[in-house]
Amino acid sequence: MCFYVQKEAFEPHYSKTLLLKIPVGIDSKLKSNRQIILLDGDYKIDDELSLFTVSKTNKFYSPANKSLYDEKGKDTFRHEQNLIISEKQAVLIMGCGHAGVVNIMQKAEKYRPCFCIGGFHLFNPFTRKSVSKELLDDIVMELQKYKDMKFYTCHCTGKTAFDYLSHHMNNIYYISCGETVEI
């Protein structure tokens, strides 16, 4: 068994609030593990599995990211990757979607996914607040372009943001840990 990891994932990453700088990265000792395959950007594992990163986070960037940093400054999230599973239909699996669900979807378009599963990171756990209604409106406007797609979101989207999105979109669903989705 092997694990595909972006090489930048082993660099220090932090969450900063007030005077605290909390490490939130991966233990750098794991980088030398022989099961780790280091990647530098997008990677096709085989005909059914592809990983991609998002380097452009300029559209509808979530302010819930404002406490996240790397050694150089604000976190760029280039170390985060998304998985495309392509069988009969393509499925996009995101983590917390720090790069922004709209930016991730734009990069995923070439795979033509029918499903998107992952967090949208629209909730700040430190302030306990959702992103603004204006940002949610912009996200709704962009995601409505994917009419035939089903979005399954979870954890870091936040209840307020999910309720708002689901009120304006009929193709978004909440999924909790342990639930299954039949595709």
Number of C-alpha atoms within 10 A of each C-alpha: 5 9 11 14 19 22 16 17 20 17 14 16 23 19 18 16 13 6 6 9 14 13 15 14 14 13 12 12 8 11 17 10 11 10 12 16 14 16 16 13 18 15 16 12 10 9 9 12 15 18 21 20 21 24 16 16 18 11 16 17 20 24 16 21 20 14 16 21 21 18 10 9 10 14 19 18 23 20 19 22 25 19 20 22 19 18 10 8 12 19 23 24 20 21 18 21 25 27 27 24 26 22 20 24 20 14 15 21 11 8 16 16 21 17 21 22 23 22 25 25 28 30 24 19 12 11 9 9 15 22 18 12 13 10 16 20 14 13 18 18 14 17 20 14 9 17 11 11 17 17 22 19 23 21 19 22 24 21 16 14 22 23 15 14 21 14 11 15 16 12 17 21 16 18 17 10 7 5 7 8 7 3 9
